[in-house]
Amino acid sequence: MSVSSPQSLPEVHAAPRRPWRTGRVLATVTAALFLLLGVGMLVGGGALRLADATLRDDDGYVMSSAHAWQSPGYAVRSESAEIRSDSTTLDLPHRLLGTMTATADPATPNGVFLGVARTADVDRYLTDVAQSTVVDPFDENGEPSLSFVDGGSPAVAPTAAGFWVASARGRGPQQVTWEPEDGDWTLVVMNGEGTTPVAADVAIGAEVPVLGTLGTWLLVAGLIVVGLSGIGLWLAVRRR
């Protein structure tokens, strides 16, 4: 009786891995770049939403820290702030900044006057008046840098001038609010009776409604970009 030899099994060869073509490489790189962009949008949107939630005070304003505005003269003024919307149909300053506010806590027993007006009106009122200007809100020590110009006293007390867009006066902390409009604007701090010296802790803020809105849009757009780029990356690198 003969014994048949075992049949040899056929050899199995793995299919050779084809090299990536240029189109596949470009698609992978593009999808990865968009994925990084989407992650950056998510991080930025989250940071803006966190800032919107934590930086606001109880009244809903995003406020700066209070810093000492002081002068041996009769007034402390900010440099001119220029607001330009370049639009006749949209109130961009209000859409971007919302209502603006400033607070002043007097450091002298003379009380404080806080006013906002167009720069041209302030220039006329304080011509030849001893005053200090905040030329830099934060110097190397984090305090305002002020420039003093000697002169005389104002012709009338600040409360008697009628050009202020918003003003407040008193012996305790004072606050003014105003709606931003196109033009050049200046914030002025004086004593209530226009005496010397002037010293108060001043803070400035705004509602900045665009802060939370921009954060939300970045989060939504980031989720869309991450989702689409993730799908594209998977399709580009998967093996057929």
C-alpha positions in Angstrom: 0.0 0.0 0.0 1.4 3.3 -1.1 1.4 6.4 1.0 0.8 9.6 -1.0 3.0 12.6 -0.2 1.3 15.6 1.4 0.4 18.2 -1.1 2.4 21.4 -0.8 0.4 24.5 0.1 0.5 27.4 -2.3 2.7 30.3 -1.2 0.9 33.5 -0.1 2.6 36.7 -1.1 1.6 40.0 0.5 0.5 42.6 -2.0 3.2 45.2 -2.5 2.5 48.5 -0.8 2.1 51.1 -3.4 4.0 54.4 -2.8 1.9 57.5 -2.0 1.2 59.6 -5.0 1.7 63.4 -5.1 -2.0 64.0 -4.9 -2.4 61.9 -1.8 0.5 63.6 -0.1 -0.9 67.0 -0.9 -4.4 66.0 0.4 -2.9 64.7 3.7 -0.8 67.8 4.3 -3.8 70.1 3.4 -6.1 68.3 5.7 -3.6 68.3 8.6 -3.1 72.1 8.1 -6.8 72.7 8.2 -7.0 70.5 11.3 -4.4 72.7 13.1 -6.3 75.8 11.9 -9.5 74.4 13.4 -7.9 73.6 16.7 -6.5 77.1 16.8 -9.9 78.6 16.2 -11.3 76.5 19.0 -8.6 77.6 21.4 -9.1 81.3 20.4 -12.8 81.1 20.7 -12.6 79.5 24.1 -10.2 82.1 25.3 -12.5 84.9 24.1 -15.5 83.3 25.8 -13.5 82.9 29.0 -12.4 86.5 28.9 -16.0 87.6 28.2 -17.2 85.7 31.3 -14.4 86.7 33.7 -13.4 90.2 32.8 -16.8 91.9 33.1 -17.8 93.6 36.3 -21.3 93.4 37.8 -22.6 96.1 35.4 -21.4 94.1 32.3 -18.4 96.3 31.4 -14.9 95.1 30.6 -12.9 97.4 32.7 -9.2 98.4 32.9 -7.4 98.5 36.2 -7.7 101.7 38.2 -4.6 103.9 37.9 -3.6 107.2 39.5 -4.2 110.3 37.4 -2.6 113.2 39.2 -1.3 116.7 38.4 -0.1 119.8 40.2 -2.2 121.7 37.8 -5.9 122.0 37.2 -6.6 119.1 35.0 -5.5 115.6 33.8 -6.6 114.7 30.3 -6.2 111.7 28.1 -4.7 111.9 24.7 -7.2 112.2 21.9 -9.0 109.0 21.1 -10.0 108.8 17.4 -13.0 106.8 16.4 -13.7 106.2 12.7 -16.2 103.8 11.3 -15.9 104.7 7.6 -19.5 103.6 7.2 -22.7 105.6 6.7 -25.1 102.7 7.2 -23.7 100.8 10.2 -23.0 102.3 13.7 -19.7 100.3 13.9 -18.4 102.1 17.0 -21.4 101.1 19.0 -21.5 97.6 17.6 -17.9 97.0 18.5 -17.6 98.9 21.8 -21.1 99.2 23.0 -21.7 101.7 25.8 -18.4 103.1 27.2 -17.8 104.1 30.8 -15.1 105.7 33.0 -14.9 105.9 36.8 -12.9 108.2 39.1 -12.3 107.8 42.8 -10.9 111.1 44.2 -7.7 111.1 46.3 -8.2 114.7 47.6 -10.9 116.2 49.8 -11.9 118.5 46.9 -14.0 115.9 45.2 -13.6 115.1 41.5 -15.1 116.1 38.2 -15.1 113.6 35.4 -16.0 114.6 31.8 -16.0 113.4 28.2 -16.0 115.8 25.3 -14.8 116.3 21.8 -11.1 117.0 21.7 -11.5 120.4 20.0 -13.8 121.6 22.8 -11.4 120.3 25.5 -8.4 122.0 23.7 -10.3 125.4 23.7 -11.3 125.0 27.4 -7.8 124.1 28.6 -5.8 126.5 26.4 -3.0 128.0 28.6 -4.2 126.1 31.6 -1.8 124.2 33.8 -2.5 120.5 33.1 -1.1 117.0 32.7 -1.7 114.6 29.8 -1.6 110.8 30.0 0.9 110.1 27.2 1.2 106.4 28.0 -1.4 104.5 30.0 1.2 102.0 31.2 4.9 102.7 31.7 7.6 100.2 32.6 6.1 100.1 36.1 2.5 99.6 34.9 1.5 103.1 35.8 0.4 106.0 33.6 3.1 108.3 32.2 2.1 111.9 32.4 3.4 115.1 30.8 2.9 118.4 32.6 2.4 121.8 31.0 2.4 124.8 33.2 -0.1 127.6 32.9 -2.9 129.4 34.6 -6.4 128.5 35.8 -9.4 127.7 33.6 -11.8 130.6 32.8 -14.7 128.8 34.4 -15.2 125.8 36.6 -15.7 122.5 34.6 -19.3 122.2 35.9 -20.1 125.6 34.2 -18.9 124.5 30.8 -21.6 123.2 28.6 -19.7 121.1 26.0 -19.4 117.9 27.9 -21.1 114.8 26.3 -21.1 113.1 29.7 -20.0 114.4 33.1 -20.2 113.7 36.8 -19.1 115.5 40.0 -18.9 114.6 43.6 -16.8 113.9 46.7 -17.1 110.2 46.3 -16.4 107.8 43.4 -18.0 109.1 40.2 -18.9 107.3 36.9 -19.9 108.5 33.5 -21.3 106.5 30.5 -21.6 107.5 26.9 -22.3 106.1 23.5 -19.2 106.1 21.2 -19.6 108.2 18.0 -17.3 109.1 15.1 -14.8 111.8 16.0 -11.9 112.7 18.3 -12.7 112.4 22.1 -10.9 113.2 25.3 -11.5 112.2 28.9 -10.8 114.9 31.5 -10.4 114.7 35.3 -10.5 117.9 37.4 -11.6 119.0 40.9 -15.2 119.9 41.2 -14.4 123.6 41.7 -11.5 123.7 39.2 -8.8 123.9 42.0 -5.4 122.3 42.3 -3.9 119.7 42.7 -5.8 116.9 40.9 -5.6 113.3 42.0 -7.9 110.4 41.4 -7.9 106.7 40.6 -9.3 106.3 37.1 -10.5 103.2 35.2 -12.0 103.0 31.7 -14.1 100.3 30.2 -16.7 99.3 27.6 -19.4 96.7 27.0 -17.5 95.2 24.0 -20.4 93.1 22.8 -18.3 91.8 20.0 -16.1 89.9 22.4 -18.6 87.1 23.3 -20.0 87.1 19.7 -16.6 86.6 18.1 -15.8 83.9 20.6 -19.0 82.0 19.8 -18.4 82.3 16.0 -14.8 81.0 16.4 -16.0 78.0 18.4 -18.7 77.1 15.8 -16.3 77.6 12.9 -13.6 75.7 14.6 -15.8 72.7 15.2 -16.8 72.7 11.5 -13.2 73.0 10.3 -12.0 70.3 12.7 -14.8 67.9 11.7 -14.3 68.4 7.9 -10.5 68.3 8.1 -10.6 65.2 10.3 -12.7 63.4 7.7 -10.5 64.6 4.9 -7.4 63.4 6.8 -8.9 60.0 7.4 -9.8 59.6 3.8 -6.4 60.6 2.7 -4.3 58.2 4.9 -6.6 55.2 5.0 -5.4 52.1 3.1 -7.6 50.8 0.2 
